[in-house]
Amino acid sequence: MTKQLVSAAGLLLLTLVPGTQSTQVPADDAPAYTSGGDLVAPIHYRDWIYLTTGIDMSYDAPTGPPDHHIFYNVFVNPTAYHSFLATGTWPDKTVMVLEVRGADSPISINKQGHTQSAELMGLETHVKDHGKWGFYDDNGKLIPRSASCYTCHEAHAAVDTTFVQFYPTLLPLATQKKTLSAAYLTDQGVTPVAQPPAK
């Protein structure tokens, strides 16, 4: 995995490939865990709410064009999405999935630009449970709280340590609801003003 891919994976973080867990996914969309406490891969995430697609994203200063193109598709469980529409923030039991795919060009009748490949390069999850956000590795194990993914999200995320600034249909809503984080507003050069969220 390139530095660019690893860096952009901070959007949600850390590979969870379907089929790596034997536990069945429950009928609802809440996070589920094995008897040992590992996260169960949310294999039905494509039935969830699509939020956005990023292309060739990197949180580091640009060093030139990428050696290959990458798409980042973001999905969230419907229960959390509908709660966000009402409140402007994420409820407990939110599960966000970042699907990473390569780019194809040319393919079929397309002669310019890129389409997403059938190749799945990885799935990454970000879960809010018991009031805390967690990132999980490719074995479904919780990444230590000392990892940089936590501090990056806390320092730059627009809403509740999630990168809502990259979700074009949700950022205006969070702005209206006044749920944007002080950290994000500071990044944008705006002085945060303490005020209650809009009803």
BELBEL-V177566 format. One record per helix or strand of 2 or more residues. SS is the DSSP state (a for helix, b for strand). FROM is the first residue (numbers start at 1). TO is the last residue. Records with the same first field share a line. If there is no record, write none. Layout:
BEGIN
SS: FROM-TO ; FROM-TO
END
This chain:
BEGIN
a: 3-11 ; 45-47 ; 78-87 ; 148-156 ; 164-166 ; 168-177 ; 182-187
b: 49-55 ; 70-76 ; 94-104 ; 115-129 ; 132-136
END
